[in-house]
Amino acid sequence: MDLRLLSALEVLQARREAGELACEDRERALCSNACLLARALERTENHTPVFPDGQSVLAGLTVEEIGALAARWAQLRRRSDPGLDVSQTELEELKKNFAGPPLNGSDGGC
């Protein structure tokens, strides 16, 4: 199995699914982790999901396994995030790479 980063939309979908699974507030963290893992866990050989949804993760893994895999996913996300510890030069380069071309007539402003 491999873990992959999720898009913002996938994280939002996982949160919504977790909200439907959790009956009480104290269940929300476990359900959230299960729903994230349903999207992030893939089979190494063909990159297909290991679980179809969060409920399947809850049925197929122990609480300890879900916690450990969720912690690994969080580490992967932190390693992939440039964070605030980048230099000013690196930050400017990131801005250039993510900024689109200026809009005509407004010099890029709103």
N, C-alpha and C positions, 0 to 999 in steps of 0.2 A: 504494500500500500504506500501511496505517496500523499503528501498534503500539498495543496496549492493555495495561493492567495485568492481571495474572493473580490469580485467587483463590489462597488458600493450598492448596486441594486441587489446582488445576491445576499449581502449582509442585511439589507432592509427586508428582503423576503424571509430570511431566516428569523429575524426578530418578530415578524408578523406571525409566522408559523408557530414560534415559541409561545407567543401570546395566546394562541388558540389551544395549545397543548397544556399550558400551566393552569391548574385549577386554583392555586393559591400563590401569593407573592413569593413564598419561600421555595416554590418549585421552579420559578422563572430562570434562575441561573443554570440549573441542570438542563432544562428544556432548551434554553438558548444555546448552550454548548452542543447539545445533541443536534440541533438544527443547523448550526454552523458546520459541524463535522459531516453531516449528510451531504453538504455541498462541497466541502474541502477535501474529503477522502476519495482518492481515486485508485483504481487498480493500476499498478505500474506498467503492465504490458500493453494495455489498450486505452488507458486514460478514461475509463468509464467509471461512474460512481459506484462505490461499494454499497451504499445504502440509498434507497429511493427517497427517504424523508426522515425527519427527526424522530418520529415515532418508531421507525425501524431501528434507529440507532439506540434508542432507549430499550427496545426489546432485545437487541443483539449484543450489547456491551454492558459491562458492570459500571457502577458509578465511578470506581477507581480508574477504569480504562478510559471513560469519557473525560475525566479530569486530567489524566496524563496526556491524552491526545490534544485536548483543548490547550493545555499549557505549551505543548510543542508547536501548535498552530500560532499561538501568541508570540512565541520566540521567533518563528519564521516571519511573522508580520513586522516585528520590531527590527529584525535584521534587514528587511527590505525597505523600511521607512527611513528616508534621509534624516528625519528628526531635526531638532534645533541645534544639534552640535556640528552642523556643517559650517565651513568657512564662508565668509561673505562672497568670495569668488565662486565657490561651488553653488551658493544660493542664487547668485546672478545667472549662472549658467543654466540652472534648473528653470528659472523664470523664462529665460530665452527659449528653452526647448518646449515649454508648455504654453507659451503665449502665442496666440494666433496673429495673423497680420492685422495692422490697423484698419479700422473701418473707414471707408471713403466719406468725406464730408464732416467727420467728427474727430479726426485724429486719434481714433481708438477709444474715445470717451463714450459715455452713455448718452 
